[in-house]
Amino acid sequence: MPSDFASTFILVLTCVVTFIVARLLSRKWREKKRQKEEAQRRANESRQVRRARERRAK
């Protein structure tokens, strides 16, 4: 266990940076997963449903 201030500060700083990086990576991963699921859902829908959705979007 670090006993001086500098070691404790470096430990806390490293933990904060690791937390922020992990959070950003998690968000990007979830966004990619959501987009992939959305693309799969759209690929499975019928032509009539796809055209109705495109008309609503315009």
C-alpha positions in Angstrom: 0.0 0.0 0.0 1.5 3.3 -1.0 2.3 5.5 2.0 3.4 8.8 0.5 1.2 11.4 -1.2 2.8 11.1 -4.7 2.1 7.3 -4.9 -1.4 7.7 -3.7 -2.1 10.5 -6.2 -0.7 8.4 -9.1 -2.9 5.5 -8.0 -6.0 7.6 -7.8 -5.3 9.3 -11.1 -4.7 5.9 -12.8 -8.0 4.6 -11.5 -9.9 7.7 -12.7 -8.3 7.5 -16.2 -9.1 3.7 -16.4 -12.7 4.3 -15.4 -13.2 7.1 -18.0 -11.6 5.0 -20.8 -13.7 1.9 -19.9 -16.8 4.0 -19.9 -16.1 5.5 -23.3 -15.3 2.1 -24.8 -18.5 0.6 -23.3 -20.6 3.4 -24.8 -19.1 2.9 -28.3 -19.5 -0.9 -28.0 -23.2 -0.5 -27.0 -23.8 1.9 -29.9 -22.3 -0.5 -32.4 -24.3 -3.4 -31.0 -27.5 -1.3 -31.2 -26.8 -0.3 -34.8 -26.1 -3.9 -35.7 -29.4 -5.1 -34.1 -31.3 -2.3 -35.9 -29.8 -3.3 -39.2 -30.7 -6.9 -38.6 -34.3 -5.9 -37.7 -34.6 -3.8 -40.9 -33.3 -6.6 -43.0 -36.0 -8.9 -41.7 -38.9 -6.6 -42.3 -41.2 -6.9 -45.3 -41.0 -4.6 -48.3 -44.4 -3.1 -47.3 -43.2 -2.3 -43.8 -40.0 -0.8 -45.1 -41.7 1.5 -47.6 -44.2 2.6 -44.9 -41.3 3.5 -42.6 -39.5 5.4 -45.3 -42.7 7.4 -46.1 -43.0 8.4 -42.5 -39.4 9.4 -42.4 -39.8 11.8 -45.3 
